[in-house]
């Protein structure tokens, strides 16, 4: 089981003496050929151009030129969804959380039990994930709290432990829930992707589906530091030996320090190496608190900032929460670590995609590296240098994107055990106008009569008709460990009524009219329909009934509507009155049985 090294695990898990802290800062300064120790006195940061009251303390945004990037990253009106795979959702009111089509906050969990797996020592609170989420997408310009790296982004919170299976499952949820970027503020030293086969395949699938994956380099360059975990290194680890930062295609992020004297010095705790992608603000930690700094607000267990002690403000300020999931205290806190650096990069990618949605993951990584501000680090341990949001967004705007629309099979993460499996479609239907609609892996695709995509894939849960009230994508039917999916979907021009969409899922059915409004009962069991539960019917003597296929066709020669259902190796046909027209084994139909392979006559 890897340990979380993007940020220590518990409040007291990083203990740093004043002397060792000063020596580490001195070591960081000598990387630039300097002999003076870093000074934390008299820090004065420029005011950020928002009305958020704590923005003046966010040195990190000024260092990467985020305000300048906001001015040129034109928001498209649709928020860029960034998946923060971390300790979970706290509902902090100053964060733009992703919402489903019904307007409810959307958050997920990886693990068979729908919560934490077995790693309770790691997932004893939601707060680190909240801090990361706030860096990415704090509500900006609302006159409260802090500002975000990406004001036009939203956070899809996915709670997980660090087991191979659950981390891979979390990545699957991110892809199938509409994320464009995955933030992994976690790391394991002296491990590579080859030690985590499920996660390696999941990252490869996410990249193929067009997502950028961003991971922390880790905080292992920390002699004289005590963690609450055993067998951890206390000296720098080359990022090639850090998981998941070293996985192919991943954007790996080290941490820089922000002070009056030096705004782009490598943090004394950060891992790095020539293969590191780039650096971003992570803060320097404090002599009093290690990586966990003081805070502002109503969190009772967080030490309030002392205005006379500047060392309490050298971390990255973001949202923080304390609670059990039932009752929360929300506030803001300074933290330091590569966990804090990573969401800066994820947020800038969100700005880049807002300016140019056609960028592919390789293009994004290349632009980030080419526009980074150089840093003079020994042995090229800082990668391409310090993240420059303004330059990256400007480059994104002037670059011709080469991303392509990804089809359903790119969203295939294998079977329930995450082992490779053939691509399968959930439903496939054709509208009266000839448009083909496919649902699979929690998403919907539409194609014209020539097979060309009419739009980008869209999560089923983002549709108001499916996510509101008792729709098929609400939490009443879909667990937080999974995505919404349909078993059958049919469209028909119903005689005397007009367009109808009919869906079956989880052994239940829903009907919607042309405006997406519910038509008739919603979410009723298929076993309540008389023709299905009649003797010999598809739901006869079955507690939960599921269909393989279902088609609705208007056949005037048969008196109007005809319904065809297959399931359990059989088929059934009914007319509009529910009268059974035909039924039998699928094998009894010639075209489904033995088909002659002899040549057709000329």
QUIBELSUL-V331689 format. One record per backbone hydrogen bond with DSSP energy under -0.5 kcal/mol. CO is the residue of the C=O (numbers start at 1). NH is the residue of the N-H. If there is no record, write none. Layout:
CO,NH  CO,NH
This chain:
3,5  5,219  6,339  10,13  14,16  15,226  17,21  18,22  19,23  20,24  21,25  22,26  23,27  24,28  25,29  26,30  27,31  28,31  29,32  29,34  30,33  40,43  48,50  52,55  54,57  55,58  57,59  58,61  58,62  59,63  60,64  61,66  62,65  64,389  64,390  65,69  66,70  67,71  68,72  69,72  69,73  72,74  77,79  79,81  80,82  80,154  81,83  81,180  81,181  82,84  82,156  83,85  83,183  84,86  84,158  86,160  92,95  94,139  95,97  96,155  98,106  100,103  104,100  105,107  106,157  108,159  111,114  116,119  118,120  119,122  119,123  122,124  126,130  127,131  128,132  129,133  130,134  131,135  132,136  133,137  134,138  135,149  136,150  137,96  138,140  145,54  149,151  150,153  152,80  154,82  154,156  155,98  155,157  156,84  157,108  158,86  159,110  162,2  163,167  164,168  165,169  166,170  167,171  168,172  169,173  170,174  171,175  172,176  173,177  174,179  175,178  180,212  181,83  182,184  182,214  183,85  183,185  184,186  184,216  187,5  188,191  188,243  192,195  193,196  196,200  197,201  198,202  199,203  200,204  201,205  202,206  203,207  204,208  205,209  206,211  207,210  212,182  212,214  213,251  214,184  215,253  218,271  220,222  222,225  225,227  226,15  237,272  238,241  239,242  241,190  241,191  242,246  243,188  244,247  247,250  250,252  251,215  252,277  252,278  253,217  254,280  255,267  256,282  256,283  257,259  257,265  262,259  265,257  267,270  269,221  272,239  273,276  277,384  278,254  279,387  280,256  282,337  286,290  289,292  290,286  291,293  291,336  294,334  295,305  296,332  298,300  299,302  301,303  303,295  305,307  306,309  308,310  309,312  310,313  311,314  314,284  315,317  316,335  318,333  320,331  322,329  327,324  329,322  330,298  331,320  332,296  333,318  334,293  335,316  337,340  337,341  338,342  339,343  340,344  341,344  341,345  342,345  342,346  343,347  344,348  345,349  346,350  347,351  348,352  349,353  350,354  351,355  352,356  356,359  358,403  360,364  361,365  362,366  363,367  364,368  365,369  366,370  367,371  368,372  369,372  372,374  373,386  375,377  377,380  378,381  380,383  381,273  382,385  385,279  386,373  388,392  389,393  390,394  391,395  392,396  393,397  394,398  396,399  399,401  407,410  408,411  409,412  411,413  415,418  419,415  427,439  429,437  431,434  435,431  436,447  437,429  438,445  439,426  439,427  440,443  442,460  443,440  444,458  445,438  446,454  446,455  447,436  448,451  452,448  458,444  459,462  460,463  461,101  463,467  464,468  466,473  468,471  471,474  474,477  474,478  477,479  479,482  480,109  488,504  490,502  492,494  492,500  494,497  494,498  498,494  499,514  500,492  501,512  502,490  503,510  504,487  504,488  505,508  507,526  508,505  509,523  509,524  510,503  511,519  512,501  513,516  517,513  518,520  524,509  525,528  526,529  528,530  529,532  529,533  530,534  532,539  532,540  534,537  537,540  539,542  549,566  551,564  553,555  553,562  554,556  555,558  555,560  556,559  560,555  561,576  562,553  563,574  564,551  565,572  566,548  566,549  567,570  569,586  570,567  571,584  572,565  573,581  573,582  574,563  575,578  579,575  582,573  584,571  585,588  586,589  588,590  589,592  589,593  590,593  594,596
